[in-house]
Amino acid sequence: MNREIFALMAIAVTLLMPGMSGAQSYPSRSIRFVVPFAPGGGNDILGRIVAQKLHESLGVPVVVDNRGGAGGTIGTDIVSKSPPDGYTLLINNVSLAVNVTLYSKLPYDTLKDLEPVSLAGRQPNILVVHPTLPVKSVKELLALARAKPGQLAFASGGIGSSSHLSAELLKYMTKIDLVHVPYKGMGPALIDLVSGQTQLAMATMASALPHIRNKRMRPLAVSTGKRVAVVPEVPTMMEAGVKDFEYSTWYGVLVPAGTPQVVITRLNAELVKALAMPDVKERFGAQGVEPDSTSAQEFKTFLNAEVKRWAPVIKASGMKVN
């Protein structure tokens, strides 16, 4: 009997060995790191910082692949349908949770087809306007918008993106009428804002800072409850007179569902380590972003809560994408 048990155990170990060996050798080739937005936006900037650190710690190339469009759903769909082997990663933001309600039908199930690895950071948005727009404060912008209903256009990184949501929240809370002009990412959105094709945006801090520093756009307020160290002179929306306005976006890393737990654990450990590095904190901070790592389970719980949080907001706003 003992020999039979021993034989069965030996067979079981033999069957497990290929999977164990594969996990122990991970990674053995390059990793694809999908950014579901165009180059130049917050997701892209932070994604490249994270990708570089993963390359250094894992010892294999980590190649950033920008797949922008449809509010991040195109790139996200690519990842959701990729082999669950740890060689395809996704960095996305709050739009991941919002799109569950915003889109009538997604080509993937956000909570079933993706596996959270860790949050990466949190970031305020910043209200910016073209320098030629005759406003120097939120109060003046609201007055102009009310005097010219439907004549001012705001750019966003796409329907359901952080920049879209925060602008819709501003419209809702202040009862102003602005025209939405969506782009395939915040990078191209701000290019058109700088050229004067649109008049304002609630941009991600990372994407707006270079233009603010070069005086190509004027900052009016940050979306968080506290001022941001990288632009200490810019007031909060609440300080600027919009009572109870507070908004920040978040970024997180995910993999296809079914990815081995040992791989997720390895990736989580590397991300937590990277986000704690002084140079990463400095580079994130220069973009107005606070690193924020979590366990995989904490991120999963957070993502589920965000889906529930945004559902009534989206429904109340009337936003919907077929």
C-alpha positions as CSV (number, residue, x, y, z in Angstrom):
1,M,0.0,0.0,0.0
2,N,2.8,2.3,0.9
3,R,4.5,1.6,-2.4
4,E,1.3,2.5,-4.2
5,I,1.0,5.8,-2.4
6,F,4.7,6.5,-3.1
7,A,4.2,5.7,-6.8
8,L,1.2,8.0,-7.0
9,M,3.1,10.8,-5.4
10,A,6.0,10.3,-7.8
11,I,3.6,10.6,-10.7
12,A,2.0,13.8,-9.3
13,V,5.4,15.4,-8.9
14,T,6.4,14.4,-12.4
15,L,3.2,16.0,-13.8
16,L,3.8,19.2,-11.8
17,M,7.5,19.5,-12.8
18,P,6.9,21.2,-16.2
19,G,4.8,24.0,-14.7
20,M,7.2,24.4,-11.7
21,S,10.2,24.5,-14.0
22,G,8.5,27.1,-16.3
23,A,7.6,29.3,-13.3
24,Q,11.1,29.1,-11.9
25,S,12.7,30.1,-15.2
26,Y,10.3,33.1,-15.6
27,P,11.1,35.3,-17.4
28,S,13.1,33.8,-20.1
29,R,12.3,36.2,-23.0
30,S,11.1,39.7,-23.6
31,I,7.9,41.0,-22.1
32,R,5.3,43.1,-23.9
33,F,4.0,46.0,-21.8
34,V,0.8,47.4,-23.3
35,V,-0.1,51.0,-22.8
36,P,-3.7,51.4,-24.0
37,F,-3.3,55.1,-24.8
38,A,-1.2,57.1,-27.2
39,P,2.3,58.3,-26.4
40,G,2.7,61.4,-24.3
41,G,-0.1,60.9,-21.8
42,G,0.1,59.9,-18.1
43,N,-0.2,56.2,-18.8
44,D,2.6,56.3,-21.3
45,I,5.0,58.3,-19.2
46,L,4.5,56.2,-16.0
47,G,4.4,53.0,-18.0
48,R,7.8,53.7,-19.5
49,I,9.3,54.4,-16.0
50,V,7.9,51.1,-14.7
51,A,8.9,49.2,-17.8
52,Q,12.5,50.3,-17.4
53,K,12.6,49.2,-13.8
54,L,11.1,45.8,-14.7
55,H,13.7,45.4,-17.4
56,E,16.5,46.1,-14.9
57,S,15.2,43.7,-12.2
58,L,13.9,40.9,-14.4
59,G,16.9,40.9,-16.8
60,V,14.9,40.8,-20.0
61,P,13.6,43.5,-22.4
62,V,10.3,45.0,-21.4
63,V,8.9,46.5,-24.6
64,V,6.3,49.3,-24.3
65,D,3.5,48.8,-26.9
66,N,1.1,51.8,-27.3
67,R,-2.3,50.6,-28.5
68,G,-4.5,53.7,-28.0
69,G,-8.1,54.2,-28.9
70,A,-11.7,53.7,-27.6
71,G,-10.9,55.0,-24.1
72,G,-8.3,52.3,-23.5
73,T,-10.5,49.4,-24.5
74,I,-8.4,48.4,-27.6
75,G,-5.2,47.8,-25.8
76,T,-7.0,46.3,-22.8
77,D,-8.8,43.8,-25.1
78,I,-5.4,42.8,-26.6
79,V,-4.1,42.0,-23.2
80,S,-7.3,40.2,-22.1
81,K,-6.9,37.8,-25.1
82,S,-3.2,37.3,-24.8
83,P,-1.7,34.0,-23.5
84,P,-1.7,34.0,-19.7
85,D,2.0,33.4,-19.3
86,G,3.3,36.6,-17.8
87,Y,4.8,37.9,-21.0
88,T,2.0,40.4,-21.7
89,L,1.3,43.2,-19.1
90,L,-1.1,46.1,-19.1
91,I,-0.9,49.4,-17.4
92,N,-4.3,51.2,-17.2
93,N,-6.0,53.8,-15.1
94,V,-9.5,54.6,-13.6
95,S,-11.0,54.3,-17.1
96,L,-10.7,50.5,-16.7
97,A,-13.4,50.7,-14.0
98,V,-15.5,53.3,-15.7
99,N,-15.7,51.6,-19.0
100,V,-17.6,48.7,-17.4
101,T,-20.6,51.0,-17.2
102,L,-19.8,53.5,-19.9
103,Y,-19.7,51.0,-22.8
104,S,-22.9,49.1,-23.7
105,K,-20.8,46.1,-24.6
106,L,-17.1,45.5,-24.0
107,P,-15.1,42.8,-25.9
108,Y,-13.8,41.5,-22.6
109,D,-15.0,41.1,-19.0
110,T,-13.0,43.5,-16.9
111,L,-13.3,41.6,-13.7
112,K,-13.0,38.1,-15.2
113,D,-10.6,38.4,-18.1
114,L,-7.9,40.4,-16.3
115,E,-5.9,39.7,-13.1
116,P,-4.7,42.7,-11.1
117,V,-1.0,42.7,-10.1
118,S,-0.6,46.0,-8.2
119,L,-1.6,49.6,-8.2
120,A,1.2,51.8,-9.4
121,G,0.3,55.4,-8.5
122,R,-2.2,58.1,-7.9
123,Q,-2.3,61.5,-9.7
124,P,-4.4,64.6,-9.7
125,N,-5.8,66.2,-12.8
126,I,-5.2,69.8,-13.6
127,L,-7.5,72.3,-15.3
128,V,-5.6,74.0,-18.0
129,V,-6.6,76.5,-20.7
130,H,-5.0,77.9,-23.9
131,P,-3.0,81.1,-23.1
132,T,-5.1,83.2,-25.4
133,L,-8.3,82.4,-23.6
134,P,-9.1,85.5,-21.6
135,V,-9.4,83.8,-18.2
136,K,-6.9,83.6,-15.3
137,S,-9.0,81.8,-12.7
138,V,-11.7,79.1,-12.4
139,K,-14.2,81.8,-11.6
140,E,-13.5,83.7,-14.8
141,L,-13.6,80.5,-16.8
142,L,-17.0,79.6,-15.4
143,A,-18.3,83.1,-16.2
144,L,-17.1,82.8,-19.8
145,A,-18.6,79.4,-20.2
146,R,-21.9,80.6,-19.0
147,A,-21.8,83.6,-21.3
148,K,-20.9,81.4,-24.2
149,P,-22.8,78.1,-23.6
150,G,-21.7,75.3,-26.0
151,Q,-18.9,77.4,-27.5
152,L,-15.9,76.3,-25.4
153,A,-14.4,72.9,-26.2
154,F,-12.5,70.7,-23.8
155,A,-10.1,68.0,-25.0
156,S,-9.8,64.6,-23.4
157,G,-7.7,61.5,-23.8
158,G,-10.9,59.6,-24.9
159,I,-14.4,58.8,-23.8
160,G,-14.3,57.5,-20.3
161,S,-10.7,58.6,-19.7
162,S,-9.7,60.4,-16.5
163,S,-9.6,63.7,-18.4
164,H,-13.1,63.1,-19.7
165,L,-14.5,62.1,-16.3
166,S,-13.1,65.0,-14.4
167,A,-14.3,67.5,-16.9
168,E,-17.8,65.9,-16.9
169,L,-17.7,66.2,-13.1
170,L,-16.9,69.9,-13.4
171,K,-19.7,70.4,-15.9
172,Y,-22.1,68.6,-13.6
173,M,-21.2,70.4,-10.5
174,T,-21.1,73.9,-12.0
175,K,-23.9,73.6,-14.5
176,I,-21.8,74.8,-17.5
177,D,-22.2,73.7,-21.1
178,L,-18.9,72.6,-22.7
179,V,-18.3,70.6,-25.9
180,H,-16.3,67.4,-25.5
181,V,-13.6,66.6,-28.1
182,P,-12.1,63.1,-27.4
183,Y,-8.7,62.0,-28.7
184,K,-6.8,58.7,-28.6
185,G,-4.8,59.7,-25.6
186,M,-3.9,62.8,-23.6
187,G,-0.8,63.4,-25.7
188,P,-2.5,64.2,-29.0
189,A,-5.3,66.0,-27.0
190,L,-2.9,68.5,-25.6
191,I,-1.2,69.0,-28.9
192,D,-4.5,70.3,-30.3
193,L,-5.0,72.4,-27.1
194,V,-1.6,74.0,-27.5
195,S,-2.4,74.8,-31.2
196,G,-5.7,76.4,-30.2
197,Q,-8.0,73.7,-31.7
198,T,-9.7,73.4,-28.3
199,Q,-9.8,75.8,-25.3
200,L,-9.3,73.8,-22.2
201,A,-8.8,70.3,-20.6
202,M,-8.8,68.6,-17.2
203,A,-5.5,66.9,-18.1
204,T,-3.5,64.4,-16.2
205,M,-0.7,66.1,-14.4
206,A,2.1,64.1,-16.1
207,S,0.9,65.0,-19.6
208,A,0.3,68.7,-18.8
209,L,3.4,69.6,-16.9
210,P,5.8,70.0,-19.9
211,H,3.3,72.4,-21.6
212,I,2.7,74.4,-18.4
213,R,6.5,74.8,-17.8
214,N,6.9,76.0,-21.4
215,K,4.0,78.5,-21.0
216,R,2.1,76.8,-23.7
217,M,-1.0,76.5,-21.5
218,R,-2.2,78.2,-18.3
219,P,-3.0,76.1,-15.2
220,L,-6.1,77.2,-13.2
221,A,-6.6,74.5,-10.6
222,V,-5.7,71.0,-9.5
223,S,-8.4,68.4,-8.9
224,T,-7.3,67.1,-5.5
225,G,-8.2,68.3,-2.0
226,K,-4.7,69.5,-1.4
227,R,-2.3,71.5,-3.5
228,V,0.4,69.5,-5.4
229,A,4.1,70.0,-4.6
230,V,5.2,70.2,-8.2
231,V,2.9,73.2,-8.9
232,P,2.4,74.7,-5.4
233,E,1.2,78.0,-6.8
234,V,-1.9,76.4,-8.4
235,P,-5.0,76.4,-6.2
236,T,-7.3,73.4,-5.7
237,M,-10.7,73.4,-7.3
238,M,-12.2,73.9,-3.9
239,E,-10.0,76.8,-3.2
240,A,-10.9,78.2,-6.6
241,G,-14.6,78.2,-5.6
242,V,-16.0,74.8,-6.7
243,K,-17.3,73.4,-3.5
244,D,-16.7,69.7,-2.7
245,F,-14.8,69.1,-6.0
246,E,-12.2,66.4,-5.6
247,Y,-10.9,63.9,-8.1
248,S,-7.7,61.9,-8.7
249,T,-6.9,59.2,-11.1
250,W,-5.0,56.0,-10.4
251,Y,-2.8,53.7,-12.4
252,G,-2.3,49.9,-12.1
253,V,-0.7,46.9,-13.7
254,L,-2.7,43.8,-14.8
255,V,-2.1,40.6,-16.7
256,P,-4.5,38.2,-18.5
257,A,-6.7,36.0,-16.2
258,G,-5.2,32.6,-15.8
259,T,-1.6,33.8,-15.4
260,P,0.1,31.5,-12.9
261,Q,0.0,32.8,-9.3
262,V,3.7,32.3,-8.9
263,V,4.3,34.7,-11.9
264,I,1.8,37.3,-10.5
265,T,3.6,37.1,-7.1
266,R,7.0,37.7,-8.8
267,L,5.7,40.6,-10.8
268,N,4.0,42.1,-7.7
269,A,7.3,41.8,-5.7
270,E,9.2,43.5,-8.5
271,L,6.7,46.3,-8.8
272,V,6.5,46.9,-5.1
273,K,10.3,47.1,-5.0
274,A,10.5,49.4,-8.0
275,L,7.9,51.8,-6.7
276,A,9.8,52.2,-3.4
277,M,13.0,53.2,-5.1
278,P,14.1,56.9,-4.5
279,D,14.7,57.6,-8.2
280,V,11.2,56.2,-9.1
281,K,9.6,58.3,-6.4
282,E,11.5,61.3,-7.8
283,R,10.5,60.6,-11.4
284,F,6.9,60.0,-10.4
285,G,6.9,63.1,-8.2
286,A,8.2,65.2,-11.1
287,Q,5.0,64.2,-12.9
288,G,2.8,65.0,-9.9
289,V,2.2,61.3,-9.2
290,E,2.5,59.5,-5.9
291,P,3.7,55.9,-6.1
292,D,1.2,53.6,-4.6
293,S,1.9,49.8,-4.6
294,T,-0.5,47.2,-3.2
295,S,-0.8,43.4,-3.0
296,A,-2.5,41.7,-5.9
297,Q,-5.5,41.0,-3.7
298,E,-5.7,44.6,-2.5
299,F,-5.7,45.8,-6.1
300,K,-8.4,43.3,-7.0
301,T,-10.6,44.5,-4.1
302,F,-10.0,48.1,-5.0
303,L,-10.9,47.5,-8.7
304,N,-14.2,45.9,-7.8
305,A,-15.0,48.8,-5.5
306,E,-14.1,51.3,-8.3
307,V,-16.5,49.6,-10.7
308,K,-19.3,50.0,-8.2
309,R,-18.4,53.5,-7.3
310,W,-18.4,54.9,-10.9
311,A,-21.5,53.0,-12.1
312,P,-24.1,55.5,-10.6
313,V,-22.0,58.5,-11.7
314,I,-21.9,57.4,-15.3
315,K,-25.6,56.6,-15.4
316,A,-26.5,59.9,-13.9
317,S,-24.4,61.8,-16.4
318,G,-26.0,60.1,-19.3
319,M,-22.7,59.1,-20.8
320,K,-22.9,56.0,-22.9
321,V,-20.8,54.4,-25.7
322,N,-22.5,51.8,-28.0
